[in-house]
């Protein structure tokens, strides 16, 4: 039996509101010593990732500039779940907005914790098959994406070579590949 026990959060104080996330400090009690310690976390809405696969067995990827790394990345569509929005609906919406592709049949690939050390939110992951172009990309003024179709069979190589290196995207894609292999 594990001797690990949860810490008790005694107090929380918001330090910064950064529009899409907040930074907070918590004072928590150690379960072994009852000493107080400060911890910092980034609170944000839940996120979604969706793996859209066309009828030609191509994955709909998007290229976009990321301000953290100051690089253009190759990713699957994804984003934030709006308040009151169902995560599955958010994934379908993000797919259409960022790629112009309508999700076909959608199924959950499960839920991940992005980084439980500092993020309390969840990442909801989805697979959409039978996807077809249905409109134009409708990005916000601070988001610019372009579509790149990648044969599904190329995914393992792109992942192993680090061409796709966004950790949450990588986790979603490996999970999808594993579950598709299990189904066969």
N, C-alpha and C positions, 0 to 999 in steps of 0.2 A: 504494500500500500504506500502511496506517495505521501511524503511529508510536506509537500509544497502546498501552501495555503495562499489565498488571495490577500492582497494588500487592501486596506480600507481607505478609500478616498475621503478625506476629512473636509477638504475645501478646494474649490476651483476658482481661478481668477483669469479672465480673458485678458491677454496682453496686446493682441493686435487683431483687427478685422481687415482681412485682405481680399474682400469681395467674394472670392470663390472658396476661401477657407479662413478659419480663425486659428490663432496660436494661443494656447492657454497653458497656465501653470497649475498643477495640482499639488496639494500637500497630502501625502498619504502616509499611513502608519504601517510600519514593518510588522508583519504578523508574529515574528519571533521575538523582537525586542520592544515593540511598540514605540520605537523612535520615529520621529517625523522626518520625511525626506521630500525634496522638491522633484517633480517630474514635469516634462514639457510634452505637449502633444498638439497635433494639427488636426482640427476637426473640419470635416467637409461632408457634403452629401455622399450617398452611395454612388458608385460608378458602375458602368456597364462596358463590356466588350462583346462584339459580335463577329463571328467568322462567317461572312457571306460567301457561299459557293454557288457559282452559276450552273446552269444546265450543262455547260461544256466542261465541268469539273475544274474551273478556275476559281481561285480565291480573289475576292475583291479587296485589294489593299489600297491604302491612301498614303501619299507622301505629304509630309507637312514639316514646317520649321518648328523646332522646340526651343523655347527660350532658355530653359535650364542648361541644356548642353550646347546651345547655339549651333545645332546641326539639323539637317533635314533627315527625317526618319522614315522608315517603311513600317507602317502599322496597319492594323485592322480598324474599322470604325469603332468608336467608343466615346464615352463622355459621362456627364453627370446625370443622375436621376433627378428630375424636377420634383419639387415638393408635391406630395400626393400622387405622383406618377408611379405606375407599376413598372418594375425594372424591365420586364420583357417588352413593354410598350416603349420604354426609353431606348432600348437597344434597337428596335425597329426604326424608331424616329431618327436616332443618330446615324444609322446606316443610310437612310434616305437623304438626310441633310448633308452628310460628309461625302457621299459617293454618287448620289442620284440613283442608286440601286434599291429596288423594292425587295424586301426579305420575303422569301417563299415560306416554306414550312420551318417553323422556329421551335427549337428545343433547348432546354437549359443544359448547360455543361457543369453547373454547380456554382458555388459561391466561394470566394477566396478572401482572405484578409491581406490587404495590400502590404502592410508592414505593421504588425500589432504592437511594436515598440512605441510607435508615435502616431499611428492612424487608427481611430476606433471604427472607421467606416468599413464597408464591404464592397467587393467587386463581384458583380453578377455576370456570369459568362454564358454566352449563347452560341448556338450553331444555327445558321439559316441555310437551307438548301433550296434549289430552284430559283435563285435570285436572278432578276432581270433589270436592265436599265429601264427606268420609268420616269426620269425627269432630270433636271439639272441639279448640280451641287448648290446648296443654299447655306453657305457658311456665314458666320457672323463677321463683323468688320475686323475682328482680331484673329480670325482663323482662316487659313487658306489651304485647301487640299486639292490634290489631283489624284485621279484613279490610276492604279496599275494592276492589271490582271495577271496573276501568277498561277501557272499550272499547279494543281494540288500536289502532284507528284514531286515538285521541286521544293516543297516546304522543308522536309528533313535536312536537305543540304543547306538551304538558306539559314536555318536555325543553327545547325552545327558550325557553319562558317561565321556566324555572328552578323550576317547581313541584317537580320532582324534581331535587335538587341534590347528593345524596350521590355523590361522584366515581366510586366503584367501581360503584355501581348505574347511573349514567349511562353509563359505559364499557360495561358489560354490555348495557344496553338498546340503545345505538346499534349495537353489534356484532351483536346479534340482528336488529335491523331491517335492517341492511345485508345480512347473510347470507340473510335471508328474501327480500329483494328480488332478490338474485343468483340464487336458486333458481327464480325465476319466469320 
